[in-house]
Amino acid sequence: MSTEDSRSQAQYVWESVRVGSLGGPLLVCDVEAFSDWGGAAYDPDCELDPACDYARAWSAIHLDDDDLEAAFVRFGSHEEHVGLIWETDGDGTAEIAYARSRKSPAGGDDSLLITRSWIPAGRTDAPRRHAARAVSEEQEVGQLTLRSGRAVVVATAVNAHETGSYATPQEREASIQALARLNPPVQLNLDNQLGLGAVLRVKPGTYRVTCGWHEGTRGRYMSEEEIHGPPRSYGDDDWSCRWVRFTCIGESTAAKSRDER
């Protein structure tokens, strides 16, 4: 069976965690890198600093001559980290699923799926089903290494230091690492906003990143009355969704080293 066939037939298990985007894209990176993410930063006139991580992430997917669904950005004091920036296309929440069999151990899943749809949760499973199966419709993005076995999915505007009361960068890093040792998924919250990120358990390794979308004729433009009204059946033209898929293509060097010891 080809890799594409196996991905299209994977059984996805949806987590209860949902991540809010704050109207901008989402960042996906290794938890060991997240403590260096600077998010949005503003000057004394409340203008966005064009050198901040959020501005650089926005520029990576909104180019002068094109708009991308997803792109990579380097960050950190020496640009030593790489994160995946995925455009949710407006304010909304994303759902997360793992591909796994019933016999898979925790953390042994070889595919991670993040979706965003323009239809209220619980109205129909059509966006979930479509994203899980639509491998042939996807666009290649590149590769991302998640070597620690923990990944962060977070709104790009969020600065890592906003997720807690940290006196020093070292304290922030230690606290985020301690958070990652809990039983993921673990929700990341700010003081006044909940669910802007999550720490996930993933199989340590390098992941092939692909993204896709389905555009229904009415999917993004339902009235508030219809969105919040009684449930109804929805055809393919009544909903829109987009997704990004991470498929493990190789075990990380760090994981191999641990196994060999």
C-alpha positions in Angstrom: 0.0 0.0 0.0 1.4 3.4 -0.9 1.9 6.2 1.6 -0.9 8.2 0.0 -3.3 5.2 0.2 -2.4 4.5 3.8 -3.0 8.2 4.7 -6.3 8.3 2.9 -7.5 5.2 4.8 -6.2 6.3 8.2 -8.7 6.4 11.1 -8.5 9.8 12.7 -9.3 10.3 16.4 -10.4 13.9 17.1 -9.2 15.4 20.3 -11.4 17.6 22.5 -9.0 20.5 22.2 -9.7 23.4 19.9 -7.3 26.3 19.2 -8.4 29.9 18.5 -6.5 31.8 15.8 -7.2 35.5 16.8 -7.8 36.3 13.2 -4.3 35.4 12.1 -2.5 32.2 11.2 -1.4 29.4 13.5 2.1 28.4 14.5 3.1 24.7 14.7 6.6 24.0 16.2 8.4 21.8 18.6 7.8 22.6 22.3 11.5 23.1 22.8 11.4 26.0 20.4 8.2 27.7 21.5 9.7 29.4 24.6 11.6 31.6 22.1 8.5 32.6 20.1 8.0 36.4 20.4 4.5 36.7 18.9 3.2 40.2 18.3 5.2 43.2 19.5 4.2 46.9 19.3 6.1 50.2 19.4 5.2 53.1 21.7 2.7 54.3 19.0 0.9 50.9 19.1 2.2 50.1 15.6 3.1 46.5 14.9 6.9 46.0 14.9 7.7 44.7 11.4 10.6 42.7 12.9 8.5 40.8 15.4 7.7 37.1 14.9 4.0 37.7 14.2 4.8 40.2 11.5 7.4 37.9 10.0 4.9 35.0 10.1 2.3 37.1 8.4 4.7 38.2 5.7 5.8 34.5 5.0 2.3 33.6 3.9 1.1 36.9 2.5 3.8 37.6 -0.1 3.8 40.7 -2.4 2.8 38.6 -5.4 0.9 35.7 -3.9 -0.8 34.3 -0.8 0.2 30.9 0.5 -1.8 28.5 2.6 1.2 27.6 4.7 4.9 28.5 4.9 7.9 28.1 7.2 9.5 30.7 9.3 12.8 30.8 11.3 12.8 32.3 14.8 14.9 32.6 17.9 17.8 34.9 18.8 19.9 33.1 16.1 17.0 31.9 14.0 17.8 28.4 15.2 14.2 27.3 15.3 11.8 26.5 12.4 8.0 26.7 12.7 5.1 26.0 10.3 2.8 28.9 9.7 -0.7 27.9 8.6 -3.4 30.4 7.5 -6.8 29.8 9.0 -8.2 32.6 6.8 -9.9 34.8 9.5 -10.9 34.5 13.1 -12.0 31.0 14.0 -11.0 27.9 15.8 -9.1 24.8 14.6 -9.8 21.2 15.5 -7.0 18.6 15.9 -7.0 14.9 15.1 -4.5 12.0 15.2 -4.3 9.1 12.8 -4.1 5.9 14.9 -5.2 2.3 15.2 -6.6 0.9 18.3 -3.3 -0.8 19.0 -1.2 2.3 18.6 0.6 3.4 21.9 0.2 7.0 23.1 2.5 9.1 21.1 2.9 6.5 18.4 0.6 8.2 15.9 2.2 8.9 12.5 -0.1 11.6 11.3 -1.6 14.8 12.7 -4.4 16.7 11.1 -5.5 20.3 11.9 -8.7 21.6 10.4 -10.8 24.7 10.3 -14.3 24.8 9.0 -17.0 27.5 8.5 -19.9 25.7 10.0 -20.8 25.3 13.7 -19.2 22.4 15.5 -21.6 19.5 15.9 -23.8 20.4 12.9 -22.2 17.9 10.5 -19.1 15.7 10.4 -18.6 16.4 6.6 -15.6 18.7 7.0 -13.8 16.2 9.3 -14.6 13.3 6.9 -13.5 15.2 3.9 -10.2 16.4 5.4 -9.3 13.0 6.7 -9.7 11.4 3.2 -8.7 14.1 0.7 -5.0 13.3 0.5 -5.0 13.6 -3.3 -6.3 17.2 -3.2 -3.4 18.4 -1.1 -0.6 20.9 -1.8 3.0 20.0 -0.8 4.5 22.5 1.8 7.7 20.9 2.9 9.1 19.2 6.0 9.1 20.0 9.7 11.0 18.2 12.5 9.3 17.7 15.8 12.1 15.9 17.6 11.0 16.2 21.3 7.7 14.3 20.9 5.8 17.4 21.9 4.4 20.0 19.5 2.8 23.4 20.1 -0.1 24.7 18.0 -0.8 28.3 18.9 -2.1 31.6 17.5 0.9 33.4 16.0 0.1 36.6 17.9 0.7 34.9 21.2 4.1 35.6 22.9 5.4 32.7 24.8 5.9 34.8 27.9 2.2 35.6 28.0 1.4 32.0 28.9 2.6 32.4 32.4 4.4 34.6 35.0 8.0 34.2 34.2 10.9 36.2 35.7 13.5 35.1 33.2 13.6 33.4 29.8 15.2 30.4 31.6 12.2 30.1 33.9 9.8 30.4 30.9 11.6 27.6 29.1 11.6 25.4 32.2 7.9 26.0 32.8 6.9 25.2 29.3 9.0 22.0 29.4 7.3 21.0 32.6 3.9 21.7 30.9 4.9 19.4 28.1 5.6 16.6 30.6 1.9 16.6 31.6 -0.5 14.3 29.8 -1.2 16.1 26.4 -3.2 17.6 24.9 -2.7 20.5 27.3 -4.5 23.8 26.6 -2.5 27.1 26.6 -4.3 30.1 27.9 -3.6 33.8 28.5 -4.9 35.7 31.5 -8.0 36.9 29.7 -8.3 34.5 26.7 -8.7 30.8 26.8 -7.8 28.2 24.2 -5.3 30.1 22.1 -2.9 27.2 21.9 -2.3 23.6 22.9 0.6 21.3 23.6 0.3 17.9 21.8 2.0 14.6 22.0 3.5 13.5 18.7 5.8 10.8 17.4 9.3 12.2 17.5 10.5 12.7 13.9 10.4 14.6 10.6 7.0 15.3 9.2 5.9 15.8 5.6 3.5 18.8 5.6 0.7 19.1 3.1 -2.4 21.3 3.1 -5.8 21.4 1.4 -9.1 23.1 1.2 -12.7 22.6 0.2 -14.8 25.6 -0.9 -18.5 25.4 -0.7 -20.6 28.1 -2.4 -22.2 29.2 0.9 -19.8 27.7 3.4 -18.4 31.0 4.7 -21.4 33.2 4.2 -24.2 31.7 6.2 -26.3 34.2 8.2 -25.9 34.4 12.0 -29.5 33.3 12.2 -28.8 30.1 10.3 -25.5 29.4 12.1 -27.2 29.6 15.5 -30.5 28.2 14.4 -31.9 24.7 14.5 -29.7 21.9 13.1 -30.3 21.0 9.4 -28.7 18.8 6.8 -25.9 20.3 4.7 -24.8 19.4 1.2 -21.3 19.7 -0.2 -22.0 23.3 -1.3 -23.1 24.4 2.1 -19.8 24.2 4.0 -16.1 25.1 3.5 -13.0 23.8 5.3 -9.2 23.9 5.1 -6.7 21.6 6.8 -3.0 21.0 7.2 -1.6 17.4 7.6 1.6 16.3 9.2 2.8 12.8 8.2 5.8 11.3 9.9 8.4 10.2 7.3 11.4 9.5 9.6 12.3 9.0 13.2 14.2 11.8 14.8 17.9 11.4 15.6 17.2 12.3 19.2 14.6 9.5 19.5 17.0 7.0 18.0 19.7 8.1 20.5 17.4 7.5 23.4 16.5 4.1 22.1 20.1 3.1 21.7 21.1 4.0 25.2 
